[in-house]
Amino acid sequence: MDDLSLAELGERESLRRTVARLKPGEHAIVGSGDDAAVVSATDNFLVSTDTLVENHDFKLEWSTGFDLGFKSVASNLADIAAMGATPTVLVVAMVVPKTTKISWLEAFADGLQAACDQLSPGSAVVGGDLASGEQVVISVTVHGKLDGQKPVLRSGAKVGDVVAVCGPLGKAACGLTLLQSGQQDLIRSYDDWVAAQLRPEPPISQGVAANLAGATAMLDVSDGLIKDLGRISKASNVNIEIDRSLLSGYEAMLDLPAQSLGLQTLGWVLQGGEDHSLLATFPPSATLPRSFKVIGKVVAKSEHDVLLDGQPVEDTGWDSIAGN
Amino acid sequence: MDDLSLAELGERESLRRTVARLKPGEHAIVGSGDDAAVVSATDNFLVSTDTLVENHDFKLEWSTGFDLGFKSVASNLADIAAMGATPTVLVVAMVVPKTTKISWLEAFADGLQAACDQLSPGSAVVGGDLASGEQVVISVTVHGKLDGQKPVLRSGAKVGDVVAVCGPLGKAACGLTLLQSGQQDLIRSYDDWVAAQLRPEPPISQGVAANLAGATAMLDVSDGLIKDLGRISKASNVNIEIDRSLLSGYEAMLDLPAQSLGLQTLGWVLQGGEDHSLLATFPPSATLPRSFKVIGKVVAKSEHDVLLDGQPVEDTGWDSIAGN
């Protein structure tokens, strides 16, 4: 069968074929096809939105449609996990050139579904919008439920709390550096690191686990460890001290590709975004979920938001407007 | 004070200035600033998303930032009204060139707030995302509540129901034709029609009124009367007969600009989108809200979805991929 473009198929048929690849999930009472979806809820809900823009957040020569569907869901699910909550439903607004092939959009839908199934079973895409434009833009809005728990904000860190991470640090950034190197042999050899950039797998279920364990503040590391630690320290009016020796496991995970590229590992660990790992603070008495590893502690407010082995660290993480 | 660009201000300060212009509304428990907003709810919620793309859905030489903020909220609120529900909270994902001036983004925020205040008091923008790209893209996701009512779907129209409209038909399309004409004297003379295109004011509260009056099917007229009637007829497996004499009031409203442009009014009424008026079916016994005007009736399924005075009408409404 011919792989037609969206312009050749028209909006209605393009949407029909795409939506047909999505499963309704556990939470939709009325799904796609009306002016709005109806979502089951008995209590307050959470909502967050995040956008990926072609040539700013991804390149079509590096990411397949499947990759982009997977990543856009994964990064959004992490925002709900970071509130200590469980993702429920997502809606996806897509802008694509009208020359886009339907096979690309179908693969994108498969990526959306795969991320829901793999990272947060029961969650689902229940609605969306398809429009044409000059560059691909993917806006995902995700919802979550608290099941009677309080949300974990950025502003609750207390002096004396431990700082802990669940998931890799710098792995997605290492994958990006590999892609940017253009060295196909390295990209093939280190496909696991490249996959961390293209299809991140944040530990979604551990957000609720952290909440139940008493996490006082949490977010997902989307723009780099130092930048995101700075957000907690500003919102909570505290400082955070990181112990480099506690980062050694994260650095070790990046050692092989770093050696091949002739680069250091620490920059990726401190400044690399897009892992969407969970970064949380816990009271010193808390029993942390086993997936969380301590990397530092919360101290009283002074001049610098974040210190590494007692020294201030410059925040050079991602700025979504400047694009660097 | 200098009108700096977003690139000069950076993401954080650009967001801070924009968010500062938005009021929290009645439904946000946790607003902007965390990974997700927390929204009060006691029951199922509705969600819908809609995107506006520069040079496809709007032109920056015709629309101010305020206009676009207003229109993007208005069109989304109409999707909740069309389900017979009350809008609660919105999240807004924006893509803008990094050369965009902060004054433009501030005016956009003022337009968002003005539309919430004017069209659905109590509703509010509670979160968003700001990213840079080559063209302006505005993705709004809107939520609503049913307050114990059932949602009004597209699929409930029954043979014998009356078909009725609340709000103008063709006025926004007439405004678009005026803008496209480039005739500045006409654009100034018919500023009310132009405003209907740039800042539509759909009758949001009448969605709940229609629901309480027993509406069996409803949607908002976003892509043209015939196209949107076709959606109800397909979803409900019925046909719809429109009586042209009942459209005369809508045509009369467009008579002056039509004469000035040397055009007929019927095309705008039948095919013009973007009024976001409410289009509903009601049982013949229902007492319609006074704002709804009957334009036709629901009849048994036969060959053509929509008939005007007994003749099939071609659907030439808006296709968001083809862009025509």
Interface residues (C-beta under 8 A of the other chain):
Chain A: L6 A7 L9 G10 E11 R12 S14 I29 V30 G33 D34 D35 A36 A37 V38 V39 S40 A41 T42 D43 N44 F45 L46 V47 S48 T49 D50 T51 L52 V53 E54 N55 H56 D57 A78 D79 I80 A82 M83 A85 V89 V91 V92 A93 M94 V95 K98 V126 G127 G128 D129 L130 A131 S132 G133 E134 Q135 V137 S139 T141 V142 H143 G144 L146 P151 L153 R154 S155 M218 L219 D220 A235 D319 S320 I321 A322 G323
Chain B: L6 A7 L9 G10 E11 R12 S14 I29 V30 G33 D34 D35 A36 A37 V38 V39 S40 A41 T42 D43 N44 F45 L46 V47 S48 T49 D50 T51 L52 V53 E54 N55 H56 D57 A78 D79 I80 A82 M83 A85 V89 V91 V92 A93 M94 V95 K98 V126 G127 G128 D129 L130 A131 S132 G133 E134 Q135 V137 S139 T141 V142 H143 G144 L146 P151 L153 R154 S155 M218 L219 D220 A235 D319 S320 I321 A322 G323
